[in-house]
Structure formats: C-alpha cells, structure tokens
Amino acid sequence: MTGGQGPVNERGSGMSDREPGAPTPSGRSARTALFVVALSIAAAALLAGPRAKAIAGQEQALPPEPKMVTGPPDPRFADIEWRFVRVKYHYRTEGSRFSFSDFGEPWFIDAPAADQNLTRRMRSLTSVRVADPVIVPIEDPNLFLYPWIYFVEAGQNLSLTDKDASTLREYLLRGGTMTTDDSHGPYEWDNLERQLRKVFPDRPIVELTPPHPVFTCFYALEKYPQVPGLGSFLAGRTWEKGGVEPHLRTIFDDNGRPMVFINFNTDMGDGVEWSNSTEYPGYVKHSADAYRMYINEIMYALTH
C-alpha cells in the first residue's frame, strides 16, 4: 500500500478498517483481563527469574533466555502483525563532515541488537504475529504498510523536510503510531518539539501519566520508568544532558488516541540493546523496565 491508498488503521501487515463484528479496543471483557494477567505473570517470570553465570569470578543472577508462551494463540490477536520498523530519517548534520559519529548515522543507534532483542521478546511474550525487523527510509511509501515506526535520538538529530512532515502527518492521522526514544535535556527537547510542530503545528504535546491505560494494557506499571543509557549507568546515574525527570508525552488525534509516544529523558533503546550482556549484571533491572514500557506502548498502539 502506498501513501495515497487506503486507511492506515488496521493492526495487521497492512492497515485497513476492522472487520465487522471484530472487538473494539474499548470492549474489554473478563477474558481479556485473564489473558493479560496470564501473560503478565509469564513475562515477569521471564524478566525476573534467576540464571546464575560466573562473571569475573562471581555468581550473578541474570534473566532467563526467552521462552515461548504455551497454549493456542488468542483469537482476538490472530490478525494482528507487528514488526520493529526503524525509520531512516534526515538529520541535522547530514551531508556535512560531521555526518557520522563513532556509531554510524544517528538513526541507526542501538541497531541491530535493540531491534532483534525487542522482536524476540514480543514473539515470546505475546500472541501477536511478529515479523523480522526492517529499516524504512522516511520517504518510502512502504512506511504506510506498518502500524508502528521508531525514531531514535530524534531530539538531538531529527531534521524533517516539509515533505517528511506531510508524510508523517498523513501516516499518523490514518492510524499509525510513531515512537521516539533517547532524547534528553532542554536542548534536545527544543529541537524535538520544533520538528513535531512541523507535523502538527496546532496540536498540543501533552503528558501521559497513570492512570492512562498505556500503563496497564499489558504490564501494570505504577509510574513511567527512567532507563539510563549504559554510559550513565556506569557513571552511577540514571539521567544525562540535564534530563533528570523522565516523561512520556504524546499528541492526540481527534478521538483521543495517542499518535506519538515520546519517551523523553530515558534511553530504553540501550536497555533493550544491552539486555543480553553479561558484563553489566546490575543493568538487568533497567532492561526489564525498558521491555515492559516498550511492550505496553506497542500493545496499546496495536489495539487502539
């Protein structure tokens, strides 16, 4: 499907309207609640269960390897497909001698490990059909095939052209969800806000806090977590660049649906990227927070 074809609000491999008689997001039943509770218990066991391994001569408790949830898939999610779609965006130093950092282009930060790790967790913890990660340029019309897209370090680097902004506006208004991560402090917020104003100049950016259902749609989270980047963690703090307080922010559509999940003053990408590393066992708790928040945001986006 190209940018000019069909609505972008199906939660499957393409995006079209729900089938007649299909359950709506607001129609939560007792069976839904039991399903979420059961998977939450399995997920908590996965992320918290000990697996001892010797590191530097000491026994450390690490999370277990992912295990598939047993039992038949829940029929309510049988037609839902998700994949990690990393957007290759235009950035402020593009084309200059400062275009590349030691980690490559900024849109590729944490890849491919973060993409692969989150894909594995979505496969093992949910009954959603999960495809392999892909990278999609922002100007590619195939962007409209996917219900969820990801931008990393957008605060520091994102530079939307007018065409980019128009594309994102159409994508989001037709039901897509954009997730941003790893932006910190006032300087990066200024740029991120400026870029999002190009997309929606008249829609406010607002805080998302409990009891909004994004905090309870899969895991029951009491607050929004701050996940430190690995460098901050090794320096003994959870924040960077002056971004002390974590925030989850959004822009609503006309029906009150969050079109954007702005993960600010947190680095959930690092949490997911380094979740399998044995060198930093104390970082495991932050990886668990990152998985829980990401999965909540994704499951909410796929069902609303």
Backbone hydrogen bonds, N-H to C=O, Kabsch-Sander energy under -0.5 kcal/mol:
donor,donor_aa,acceptor,acceptor_aa,energy
5,Q,2,T,-2.0
6,G,4,G,-0.5
8,V,174,R,-0.7
12,G,14,G,-1.0
22,A,19,E,-2.2
27,G,24,T,-1.6
28,R,26,S,-1.8
33,A,29,S,-2.0
34,L,30,A,-2.4
35,F,31,R,-2.3
36,V,32,T,-2.5
37,V,33,A,-2.6
38,A,34,L,-2.6
39,L,35,F,-2.3
40,S,36,V,-2.4
41,I,37,V,-2.3
42,A,38,A,-2.0
43,A,39,L,-2.8
44,A,40,S,-2.9
45,A,41,I,-2.1
46,L,42,A,-1.9
47,L,43,A,-2.4
48,A,44,A,-2.0
49,G,45,A,-2.2
51,R,62,L,-0.8
53,K,60,Q,-1.4
55,I,58,Q,-3.0
58,Q,55,I,-1.7
60,Q,53,K,-1.8
60,Q,58,Q,-0.5
62,L,51,R,-1.2
62,L,60,Q,-0.6
69,V,124,S,-0.7
77,F,74,D,-1.8
78,A,75,P,-1.1
80,I,77,F,-1.6
81,E,11,R,-1.4
82,W,129,R,-2.4
85,V,83,R,-0.7
86,R,84,F,-0.7
86,R,134,V,-2.5
87,V,150,Y,-2.7
88,K,86,R,-0.5
88,K,136,V,-1.9
89,Y,87,V,-1.0
92,R,157,N,-2.2
94,E,91,Y,-1.7
96,S,93,T,-2.1
99,S,96,S,-1.5
101,S,104,G,-1.5
104,G,101,S,-1.6
108,F,105,E,-1.9
109,I,106,P,-1.5
111,A,108,F,-2.0
114,A,110,D,-2.5
116,Q,112,P,-2.5
117,N,113,A,-3.0
118,L,114,A,-2.4
119,T,115,D,-1.7
120,R,116,Q,-2.1
121,R,117,N,-2.1
122,M,118,L,-2.4
123,R,119,T,-1.9
124,S,120,R,-2.1
125,L,121,R,-2.2
126,T,122,M,-1.4
129,R,80,I,-2.2
130,V,128,V,-0.6
131,A,82,W,-2.3
131,A,129,R,-0.5
134,V,84,F,-2.5
136,V,86,R,-2.5
138,I,88,K,-2.1
140,D,137,P,-1.9
143,L,140,D,-2.1
144,F,141,P,-1.6
145,L,142,N,-2.2
146,Y,143,L,-1.4
149,I,177,T,-2.4
150,Y,85,V,-2.5
151,F,179,T,-2.9
153,E,181,D,-2.1
154,A,181,D,-0.6
157,N,153,E,-1.7
158,L,154,A,-1.7
159,S,90,H,-2.5
165,A,161,T,-2.6
166,S,162,D,-2.1
167,T,163,K,-2.4
168,L,164,D,-2.7
169,R,165,A,-2.3
170,E,166,S,-2.2
171,Y,167,T,-2.7
172,L,168,L,-2.7
173,L,169,R,-2.4
174,R,170,E,-1.5
175,G,172,L,-1.6
176,G,171,Y,-2.2
177,T,147,P,-1.8
178,M,259,M,-2.4
179,T,149,I,-2.8
180,T,261,F,-2.7
181,D,151,F,-1.6
182,D,266,T,-1.2
183,S,263,N,-0.7
188,E,184,H,-0.8
189,W,185,G,-2.0
190,D,186,P,-2.2
191,N,187,Y,-1.4
192,L,188,E,-2.5
193,E,189,W,-3.1
194,R,190,D,-1.9
195,Q,191,N,-2.4
196,L,192,L,-2.4
197,R,193,E,-2.0
198,K,194,R,-0.9
198,K,195,Q,-0.6
199,V,195,Q,-0.8
200,F,196,L,-2.8
203,R,200,F,-0.9
206,V,204,P,-0.6
206,V,250,T,-2.7
208,L,248,L,-3.3
209,T,207,E,-0.5
212,H,209,T,-2.3
215,F,212,H,-2.1
216,T,213,P,-1.6
217,C,213,P,-1.3
218,F,219,Y,-0.8
221,L,215,F,-3.1
221,L,219,Y,-0.9
227,V,225,P,-0.6
233,F,229,G,-2.6
234,L,230,L,-2.5
235,A,231,G,-1.2
236,G,233,F,-1.4
237,R,232,S,-2.5
243,G,240,E,-2.3
244,V,242,G,-1.6
247,H,264,F,-2.4
249,R,247,H,-0.5
249,R,262,I,-2.0
250,T,206,V,-2.6
253,D,257,R,-1.9
256,G,253,D,-1.7
259,M,251,I,-2.8
259,M,257,R,-0.5
260,V,251,I,-0.6
261,F,178,M,-2.7
262,I,249,R,-3.1
262,I,260,V,-0.7
263,N,180,T,-2.2
263,N,261,F,-0.9
264,F,247,H,-2.7
264,F,262,I,-1.0
265,N,183,S,-3.1
266,T,183,S,-0.6
267,D,227,V,-2.9
271,G,267,D,-1.5
272,V,268,M,-2.1
273,E,269,G,-2.8
274,W,270,D,-2.5
275,S,272,V,-1.2
277,S,274,W,-1.3
283,Y,280,Y,-2.1
284,V,281,P,-1.4
286,H,283,Y,-0.8
287,S,283,Y,-1.9
288,A,284,V,-2.4
289,D,285,K,-1.7
290,A,286,H,-2.2
291,Y,287,S,-2.5
292,R,288,A,-2.3
293,M,289,D,-2.4
294,Y,290,A,-2.6
295,I,291,Y,-2.9
296,N,292,R,-2.1
297,E,293,M,-2.5
298,I,294,Y,-2.7
299,M,295,I,-2.9
300,Y,296,N,-2.4
301,A,297,E,-2.3
302,L,298,I,-2.4
303,T,299,M,-0.9
303,T,300,Y,-0.7
304,H,300,Y,-0.6
304,H,301,A,-0.6
